[in-house]
């Protein structure tokens, strides 16, 4: 999708902006959820906080569905332009799934790309492990209490915005 909505020289900028907005938005929701939990730490608040994350992502999924549906390059692709006649009168979900399948077919001819993707998957798994165990490490190894951990997690979330 980034290839369709941004010129090659703009893709890095738009990608970084998207990550930055995601970090700020996620940080705001995290702050609201931590505040709610600190005011009334009950099981119901935990369930509401988890549900709010689902609603948050569901709501922000509609931005690309609504805005990008009218994006000229996607409309042209939908009409079958740009040498994309096979996508004529197909919906955007079909086009995305079809392009995903086509990409996998091409991977058979690109063993170095497959190796890179496997390495990236393993690397990402390591990052997710560190993220998952950060609170346990903070409590047990560093002796931080839950309030201190909440402040650190919020700091990290907003500092990530600056890094994006």
Secondary structure as GFF3:
##gff-version 3
##sequence-region A 1 164
A	DSSP	alpha_helix	2	5	.	.	.	ID=ss1
A	DSSP	three_ten_helix	8	10	.	.	.	ID=ss2
A	DSSP	alpha_helix	11	39	.	.	.	ID=ss3
A	DSSP	alpha_helix	43	67	.	.	.	ID=ss4
A	DSSP	three_ten_helix	68	70	.	.	.	ID=ss5
A	DSSP	alpha_helix	72	79	.	.	.	ID=ss6
A	DSSP	three_ten_helix	85	87	.	.	.	ID=ss7
A	DSSP	alpha_helix	92	107	.	.	.	ID=ss8
A	DSSP	alpha_helix	111	140	.	.	.	ID=ss9
A	DSSP	alpha_helix	146	163	.	.	.	ID=ss10
###
